[in-house]
């Protein structure tokens, strides 16, 4: 009877606590879904937020440049062209186009090519 009692007492103690912990970790890892596919547009959620924030900043710069140009143009009642404001407006639009290439014009020629083109 003492031998049976001793066997029951020994069965209650874990034999290897490290192995039990490893098993628990493996079970936990197997329950986590693994995603091997890339997102549809190729950007992570963080990258999308960063790109959206950059677009918002550049768009706000463009709006500010348009406002400054219109104020300078209207001060002279359309008699003088505010060249420095027009250049700032062009740069703001170019910066926005770098963020979103879909905003570029369909014309294959650049503005520099258009100035040098005798047909225009």
C-alpha positions in Angstrom: 0.0 0.0 0.0 2.9 2.4 0.7 4.3 1.7 -2.7 1.1 2.7 -4.4 0.8 5.8 -2.3 4.4 6.7 -3.1 3.7 6.2 -6.9 0.7 8.5 -6.7 2.6 11.2 -5.0 5.4 11.0 -7.5 2.9 11.4 -10.4 1.7 14.7 -9.1 5.1 16.4 -9.5 6.1 17.5 -13.0 9.2 15.7 -14.2 10.6 18.6 -16.4 9.3 22.1 -15.9 11.3 23.5 -18.8 9.7 21.0 -21.2 6.2 22.0 -19.9 7.0 25.7 -20.5 8.3 24.9 -24.1 5.1 23.0 -24.8 3.0 25.9 -23.6 4.9 28.4 -25.8 4.6 26.1 -28.9 0.9 25.9 -28.3 0.6 29.6 -28.0 2.6 30.2 -31.1 0.5 27.8 -33.1 -2.6 29.7 -32.3 -1.2 33.0 -33.8 -2.2 33.4 -37.5 0.7 33.8 -39.8 0.2 36.1 -42.8 2.5 35.5 -45.7 0.6 37.6 -48.2 1.6 41.1 -48.9 -1.1 43.8 -48.7 -2.9 44.6 -51.9 -1.1 47.9 -52.5 2.2 46.8 -51.2 2.3 49.2 -48.3 1.8 48.5 -44.6 -0.7 50.4 -42.5 2.1 52.5 -41.0 3.5 53.3 -44.5 0.1 54.3 -45.7 -0.4 56.7 -42.8 3.0 58.2 -43.4 2.3 58.7 -47.1 -1.1 60.2 -46.3 0.4 62.6 -43.8 3.1 63.6 -46.4 0.4 64.2 -49.0 -1.6 66.3 -46.5 1.5 68.4 -45.7 2.3 69.0 -49.4 -1.3 69.7 -50.3 -1.5 72.3 -47.5 1.7 73.9 -48.9 0.1 74.0 -52.3 -3.0 75.7 -51.0 -0.9 78.2 -49.1 1.1 78.9 -52.3 -2.1 79.4 -54.3 -3.4 81.8 -51.7 -0.2 83.8 -51.6 -0.1 84.0 -55.4 -3.7 85.2 -55.6 -3.1 87.8 -53.0 0.0 89.2 -54.7 -1.7 89.0 -58.1 -4.9 90.8 -56.9 -2.9 93.5 -55.1 -1.7 94.8 -58.5 -5.2 94.2 -60.0 -3.7 91.8 -62.6 -1.3 94.3 -64.0 1.9 92.7 -62.8 2.8 89.0 -62.6 4.2 88.0 -59.2 7.0 85.8 -60.5 8.4 84.7 -57.1 5.0 83.6 -56.0 4.4 81.8 -59.3 7.7 80.0 -58.8 6.8 79.0 -55.3 3.4 77.7 -56.6 5.2 75.6 -59.3 7.6 74.1 -56.7 4.7 73.3 -54.4 2.9 71.5 -57.2 6.0 69.6 -58.1 6.5 68.5 -54.5 2.9 67.3 -54.4 3.4 65.4 -57.7 6.4 63.6 -56.2 4.2 62.2 -53.4 1.3 61.2 -55.8 2.5 60.7 -59.4 -1.2 60.4 -60.5 -1.4 64.2 -60.3 1.1 64.7 -63.1 -0.1 65.9 -66.5 -0.5 63.5 -69.3 1.7 65.6 -71.6 5.0 63.7 -72.1 7.0 67.0 -72.6 8.3 68.9 -69.6 8.0 72.6 -69.3 11.6 73.0 -70.3 11.0 71.1 -73.5 7.9 73.2 -74.2 10.0 76.4 -73.9 12.6 75.1 -76.4 10.0 73.6 -78.8 9.7 75.9 -81.9 6.3 74.3 -82.9 4.7 75.7 -79.8 
